[in-house]
Structures are given as structure tokens and as C-alpha cells.
Amino acid sequence: MNDGAKSTGAVALVMGGIGAAFALAACCAVPLALASLGVGTAWLSPIVSASQPHAEVLTGVSAAALLGSVGVVARAPKHCEPSATCARPWFRWTIIGAALIGAALLVLSKVYA
């Protein structure tokens, strides 16, 4: 698999994992955080009603996508062409940081559910 497909796959996986975790956390954790910042949360009700019947599936999808995204960047070669994605450490750390944010959302969705 070429470098562009790996970077696109890592981004797609981490965004899917964050999206699924956000859908799960929309019932309790996200409104609590947004309300503490003074932001209204009425717009979250359609997300909550759509995600609650599928909570177990969304949990599995989110966990698998987040782990997969970290796996893709962790398995990238450490020594490669100067212009390749694997040579950009900021990309690797951005994906890992985004996966950590998704994991925090996933944990919060289970703690506050």
C-alpha cells in the first residue's frame, strides 16, 4: 500500500472513531462540557435519539477505528523518502493525539451514561 493511501486511511479511521465516540457522548458528557462553557446543547437531541439504540455497535466501531488509526501510523516505516508522510512526525503525533481525544470521548460516554 502506498504512503498516500496509508495517510488517508489513518485520517479516515481516526475521524470515524471520533465521530462514533461523539455520537455516544452526545447524551451526557458533551452537553455537560458544553453547558459548562455556556454553549447551548439543544441541537444534540437528534444525535442522541439516533445513536442510543446502536450504542454497543458504536462503541465497538469507535474503539476499532481508533486503535486501527494508531496501528496504521505506528506500523509506518521509520526511515523513508524525505517527502513521504512517514517522514513527517507531526502527522504521526496528530493522528495519535486525535485518537486520544476520541478515546477520552469514548470513556466519558461510558462514565456519564
MODELLER restraints for C-alpha pairs under 7 A, 6 or more apart:
rsr = mdl.restraints
at = mdl.atoms
rsr.add(forms.Gaussian(group=physical.xy_distance, feature=features.Distance(at['CA:3:A'], at['CA:84:A']), mean=6.71, stdev=0.5))
rsr.add(forms.Gaussian(group=physical.xy_distance, feature=features.Distance(at['CA:3:A'], at['CA:85:A']), mean=6.30, stdev=0.5))
rsr.add(forms.Gaussian(group=physical.xy_distance, feature=features.Distance(at['CA:6:A'], at['CA:72:A']), mean=6.80, stdev=0.5))
rsr.add(forms.Gaussian(group=physical.xy_distance, feature=features.Distance(at['CA:7:A'], at['CA:85:A']), mean=6.87, stdev=0.5))
rsr.add(forms.Gaussian(group=physical.xy_distance, feature=features.Distance(at['CA:10:A'], at['CA:69:A']), mean=4.56, stdev=0.5))
rsr.add(forms.Gaussian(group=physical.xy_distance, feature=features.Distance(at['CA:10:A'], at['CA:72:A']), mean=5.97, stdev=0.5))
rsr.add(forms.Gaussian(group=physical.xy_distance, feature=features.Distance(at['CA:10:A'], at['CA:73:A']), mean=6.84, stdev=0.5))
rsr.add(forms.Gaussian(group=physical.xy_distance, feature=features.Distance(at['CA:11:A'], at['CA:95:A']), mean=6.99, stdev=0.5))
rsr.add(forms.Gaussian(group=physical.xy_distance, feature=features.Distance(at['CA:13:A'], at['CA:65:A']), mean=4.92, stdev=0.5))
rsr.add(forms.Gaussian(group=physical.xy_distance, feature=features.Distance(at['CA:13:A'], at['CA:66:A']), mean=6.40, stdev=0.5))
rsr.add(forms.Gaussian(group=physical.xy_distance, feature=features.Distance(at['CA:13:A'], at['CA:68:A']), mean=6.64, stdev=0.5))
rsr.add(forms.Gaussian(group=physical.xy_distance, feature=features.Distance(at['CA:13:A'], at['CA:69:A']), mean=5.22, stdev=0.5))
rsr.add(forms.Gaussian(group=physical.xy_distance, feature=features.Distance(at['CA:14:A'], at['CA:65:A']), mean=6.15, stdev=0.5))
rsr.add(forms.Gaussian(group=physical.xy_distance, feature=features.Distance(at['CA:14:A'], at['CA:66:A']), mean=5.33, stdev=0.5))
rsr.add(forms.Gaussian(group=physical.xy_distance, feature=features.Distance(at['CA:14:A'], at['CA:69:A']), mean=5.43, stdev=0.5))
rsr.add(forms.Gaussian(group=physical.xy_distance, feature=features.Distance(at['CA:14:A'], at['CA:95:A']), mean=6.87, stdev=0.5))
rsr.add(forms.Gaussian(group=physical.xy_distance, feature=features.Distance(at['CA:14:A'], at['CA:98:A']), mean=6.73, stdev=0.5))
rsr.add(forms.Gaussian(group=physical.xy_distance, feature=features.Distance(at['CA:14:A'], at['CA:99:A']), mean=5.85, stdev=0.5))
rsr.add(forms.Gaussian(group=physical.xy_distance, feature=features.Distance(at['CA:16:A'], at['CA:62:A']), mean=6.91, stdev=0.5))
rsr.add(forms.Gaussian(group=physical.xy_distance, feature=features.Distance(at['CA:16:A'], at['CA:65:A']), mean=6.47, stdev=0.5))
rsr.add(forms.Gaussian(group=physical.xy_distance, feature=features.Distance(at['CA:17:A'], at['CA:61:A']), mean=6.83, stdev=0.5))
rsr.add(forms.Gaussian(group=physical.xy_distance, feature=features.Distance(at['CA:17:A'], at['CA:62:A']), mean=4.06, stdev=0.5))
rsr.add(forms.Gaussian(group=physical.xy_distance, feature=features.Distance(at['CA:17:A'], at['CA:63:A']), mean=6.67, stdev=0.5))
rsr.add(forms.Gaussian(group=physical.xy_distance, feature=features.Distance(at['CA:17:A'], at['CA:65:A']), mean=4.91, stdev=0.5))
rsr.add(forms.Gaussian(group=physical.xy_distance, feature=features.Distance(at['CA:17:A'], at['CA:66:A']), mean=5.13, stdev=0.5))
rsr.add(forms.Gaussian(group=physical.xy_distance, feature=features.Distance(at['CA:17:A'], at['CA:102:A']), mean=6.33, stdev=0.5))
rsr.add(forms.Gaussian(group=physical.xy_distance, feature=features.Distance(at['CA:18:A'], at['CA:62:A']), mean=6.83, stdev=0.5))
rsr.add(forms.Gaussian(group=physical.xy_distance, feature=features.Distance(at['CA:18:A'], at['CA:102:A']), mean=4.50, stdev=0.5))
rsr.add(forms.Gaussian(group=physical.xy_distance, feature=features.Distance(at['CA:20:A'], at['CA:58:A']), mean=5.60, stdev=0.5))
rsr.add(forms.Gaussian(group=physical.xy_distance, feature=features.Distance(at['CA:20:A'], at['CA:62:A']), mean=5.26, stdev=0.5))
rsr.add(forms.Gaussian(group=physical.xy_distance, feature=features.Distance(at['CA:21:A'], at['CA:62:A']), mean=5.82, stdev=0.5))
rsr.add(forms.Gaussian(group=physical.xy_distance, feature=features.Distance(at['CA:21:A'], at['CA:102:A']), mean=6.08, stdev=0.5))
rsr.add(forms.Gaussian(group=physical.xy_distance, feature=features.Distance(at['CA:21:A'], at['CA:105:A']), mean=5.60, stdev=0.5))
rsr.add(forms.Gaussian(group=physical.xy_distance, feature=features.Distance(at['CA:21:A'], at['CA:106:A']), mean=4.85, stdev=0.5))
rsr.add(forms.Gaussian(group=physical.xy_distance, feature=features.Distance(at['CA:22:A'], at['CA:105:A']), mean=6.35, stdev=0.5))
rsr.add(forms.Gaussian(group=physical.xy_distance, feature=features.Distance(at['CA:23:A'], at['CA:47:A']), mean=6.19, stdev=0.5))
rsr.add(forms.Gaussian(group=physical.xy_distance, feature=features.Distance(at['CA:23:A'], at['CA:48:A']), mean=6.75, stdev=0.5))
rsr.add(forms.Gaussian(group=physical.xy_distance, feature=features.Distance(at['CA:23:A'], at['CA:51:A']), mean=5.94, stdev=0.5))
rsr.add(forms.Gaussian(group=physical.xy_distance, feature=features.Distance(at['CA:24:A'], at['CA:51:A']), mean=6.41, stdev=0.5))
rsr.add(forms.Gaussian(group=physical.xy_distance, feature=features.Distance(at['CA:24:A'], at['CA:55:A']), mean=6.50, stdev=0.5))
rsr.add(forms.Gaussian(group=physical.xy_distance, feature=features.Distance(at['CA:24:A'], at['CA:109:A']), mean=5.66, stdev=0.5))
rsr.add(forms.Gaussian(group=physical.xy_distance, feature=features.Distance(at['CA:25:A'], at['CA:105:A']), mean=6.19, stdev=0.5))
rsr.add(forms.Gaussian(group=physical.xy_distance, feature=features.Distance(at['CA:25:A'], at['CA:106:A']), mean=6.77, stdev=0.5))
rsr.add(forms.Gaussian(group=physical.xy_distance, feature=features.Distance(at['CA:25:A'], at['CA:108:A']), mean=6.61, stdev=0.5))
rsr.add(forms.Gaussian(group=physical.xy_distance, feature=features.Distance(at['CA:25:A'], at['CA:109:A']), mean=4.15, stdev=0.5))
rsr.add(forms.Gaussian(group=physical.xy_distance, feature=features.Distance(at['CA:26:A'], at['CA:44:A']), mean=6.25, stdev=0.5))
rsr.add(forms.Gaussian(group=physical.xy_distance, feature=features.Distance(at['CA:26:A'], at['CA:47:A']), mean=6.76, stdev=0.5))
rsr.add(forms.Gaussian(group=physical.xy_distance, feature=features.Distance(at['CA:26:A'], at['CA:48:A']), mean=5.76, stdev=0.5))
rsr.add(forms.Gaussian(group=physical.xy_distance, feature=features.Distance(at['CA:27:A'], at['CA:48:A']), mean=5.36, stdev=0.5))
rsr.add(forms.Gaussian(group=physical.xy_distance, feature=features.Distance(at['CA:28:A'], at['CA:109:A']), mean=6.87, stdev=0.5))
rsr.add(forms.Gaussian(group=physical.xy_distance, feature=features.Distance(at['CA:28:A'], at['CA:112:A']), mean=5.72, stdev=0.5))
rsr.add(forms.Gaussian(group=physical.xy_distance, feature=features.Distance(at['CA:28:A'], at['CA:113:A']), mean=6.13, stdev=0.5))
rsr.add(forms.Gaussian(group=physical.xy_distance, feature=features.Distance(at['CA:29:A'], at['CA:108:A']), mean=5.91, stdev=0.5))
rsr.add(forms.Gaussian(group=physical.xy_distance, feature=features.Distance(at['CA:29:A'], at['CA:109:A']), mean=5.91, stdev=0.5))
rsr.add(forms.Gaussian(group=physical.xy_distance, feature=features.Distance(at['CA:29:A'], at['CA:112:A']), mean=5.89, stdev=0.5))
rsr.add(forms.Gaussian(group=physical.xy_distance, feature=features.Distance(at['CA:31:A'], at['CA:41:A']), mean=5.64, stdev=0.5))
rsr.add(forms.Gaussian(group=physical.xy_distance, feature=features.Distance(at['CA:34:A'], at['CA:40:A']), mean=6.97, stdev=0.5))
rsr.add(forms.Gaussian(group=physical.xy_distance, feature=features.Distance(at['CA:34:A'], at['CA:41:A']), mean=6.93, stdev=0.5))
rsr.add(forms.Gaussian(group=physical.xy_distance, feature=features.Distance(at['CA:66:A'], at['CA:99:A']), mean=5.41, stdev=0.5))
rsr.add(forms.Gaussian(group=physical.xy_distance, feature=features.Distance(at['CA:70:A'], at['CA:95:A']), mean=6.88, stdev=0.5))
rsr.add(forms.Gaussian(group=physical.xy_distance, feature=features.Distance(at['CA:70:A'], at['CA:96:A']), mean=5.91, stdev=0.5))
rsr.add(forms.Gaussian(group=physical.xy_distance, feature=features.Distance(at['CA:73:A'], at['CA:92:A']), mean=5.81, stdev=0.5))
rsr.add(forms.Gaussian(group=physical.xy_distance, feature=features.Distance(at['CA:76:A'], at['CA:86:A']), mean=5.98, stdev=0.5))
rsr.add(forms.Gaussian(group=physical.xy_distance, feature=features.Distance(at['CA:77:A'], at['CA:86:A']), mean=6.34, stdev=0.5))
rsr.add(forms.Gaussian(group=physical.xy_distance, feature=features.Distance(at['CA:78:A'], at['CA:86:A']), mean=6.62, stdev=0.5))
rsr.add(forms.Gaussian(group=physical.xy_distance, feature=features.Distance(at['CA:80:A'], at['CA:86:A']), mean=6.64, stdev=0.5))
rsr.add(forms.Gaussian(group=physical.xy_distance, feature=features.Distance(at['CA:80:A'], at['CA:87:A']), mean=6.20, stdev=0.5))
rsr.add(forms.Gaussian(group=physical.xy_distance, feature=features.Distance(at['CA:81:A'], at['CA:87:A']), mean=6.84, stdev=0.5))
